[in-house]
Amino acid sequence: MDSLPQLSQPLPDANAPPPAVAWLGYGGLLPFVLLTLGVLLDPVHGPLWRDSQLAYGAIILSFVGALHWAFAMTLPELDTDQRVVRFIWSVVPALLAWTALLLPPMLAATLLIAGFVVHYLQDRRLDNISNLANWYLPMRLRLSSVACICLAVSGYLGGH
C-alpha cells in the first residue's frame, strides 16, 4: 500500500517552474524593483540607486550567461560543435556586463538591456536544438522583461 501514489497530491505542472526555482528567480527581481523605486522616489540619491541598479544588472547578466556553460556540460543531445558554441557564448554576457560598468549610465543601461535581449534569443536557439524544461523560456522572458524595464527606468532617469 505504501508504494501507491497518493491521490491527494496534485501532479506537477510541466509548464510551471519548481517552487524553489520560482521563489529564487522572481525573488531575484526584488533588487531590480526596489532600486527602480529608489530612483523614482528619491531623486536626491538617484545616482546611487541607479549605479546600484547597473551593478546588480551586470551581476545578473553574468549569472544568466553562466547557465549556458552548465547547459553545454549537461545536455546530452548537444553535439561537440553545439557545446563549443554554448561554452563560447556563456562568457559573452559577463564581458558585456563588465564593459557596461565602464560606460556612462545611459550607455551602460542600453548595453545591459541588449545583453539580456540577446541572451534570451540565445536561450531560444538552444531550446530549438535541445530539450529544455517547458517552463524555462517563459520564465526567462518574464525575468528578463522586468529586469530590462527596471534598467531602462534607472539608467535613463536616475540622476537626471
N, C-alpha and C positions, 0 to 999 in steps of 0.2 A: 504494500500500500504506500510506503514511503517513496517509491520510485515513480509514482504517477505525478504528472504536473498538477500544480494547484490551480484550479479553475478560477479562483477568486483574484488571481493576479493577472492584470492586463498584459497582452503580448506587447513587446517593444515595437514602437513605430519606427520603421526603417528610414523614414523621412525626417525624423526628429533626432537631433544630436543627443548623445547620452547626457544625463543630467549634469554630471561633473563638467563636461565639455561646455555645455550651455552656460552654466554658472561662471566658469572661468572666462570663457570667450566674451560674454556680454558684460561680465564684471570688469573686464579689461577696457571697456568703453567708459567707465566712470571717470578716469582721469581726463579723457578727451572732453567729456561733457562738463565736468566741474571746472576745468581750466578755461573752457569757452565761456562759461558763465562768469568766471572771474574777469575775462577780457571785456565782456559786455556790461557787467555791473560795477566794476571797479576800475574806471579809466585811469585813475592816478597810478595804479600798479599794472596797467595794461601791458607794458613791455615785459614785465616779469612773468605774467601769466602767459603771454604769447611765446616768450622764449622757452618757458617750461613745456608748453604745448608742442613746440617744434622739436624739442629734445625727446619728449615722450613719443612723438610720431616717428622719429628716427629710430628709436629703440624698437618700436613695434614693427616697423618696416623690415628691420634687420631680422627680427624674430620670424616673421612670415616667410622671408626668404629661406631661412634655415629649414622650413618644412620640406622644401624640395630636395634638400640633401637627404633628409630622412626617407622621402619617397624613393629617391634613387637607390638607397641602400636596401629598401624593404619590399618594393613592389616586384613580384616575381614575373609579371607579364612584360616588363621593360627589357628590350634588348640592350646590348652594350652601348650602341650609339645613343639610344634614348637616355640611358643612365648618365652618360658623359654630358649630354645637353642639360639634364637636371642638375648635375653637380656644378656645372659652369653657371647656370642661371642662379643657383642658390646663393652665390656670393654677390651677384649684381645688386640686389636690394640693399645690402649693407654698404656697398660702395656709393650708391645713390644717397643713402641716408647720411653717411659721413660727409659727402660733398655738400649736402643741403645745410649742414651745420656750419659750413664755411661761408655761406651766402647771406645776403641781406634777407630779412624776414619774408617779404613777398615772394622773392625767388625761391627761398627755402621751402615755403609752403607749397608753391607750384611744383617744385621737384618732388617733394614727398607725395603730393596728390598723384602726380604722374606715375611715381613708383608703385603706389597702391593699385592704380588702374592697370598698369602693365602687368603687375604681378597677378591680378585677378585673371587677365587674359591668358597668362601662362598656366594658371590653375585650370582654366577651361581647356587649353590644349592638352594638358596632362590627363584630364578627365576623358578626353576623346580617345586616348590610347591605353587607358588603364581602368581599373575598377575601384574608383574612389567611393567612399560611403555616399549614399543618396543625400544626406544632409549637408555634406561638406561645402559644395558650391553655393547653395542658398545661404548658408550661414556666413561664408566668406564674403558674399556680396553685401549682406546686411552689415557686417562688421566694418568692411572697407568703406561702405557708403557713409556711415556715421562718422568714421574717422576722417574721411575726406571733407565732409561738411564742416566738421569742427576745425580742421586745419585751415580751411578756406576762411572761416569767420575770424579765427585767431590771427592767421597770417596777414590778412588784408585789413582787419580793423584794429588789431592790438597795437597800442602805442601811437595811434594817429590822433 
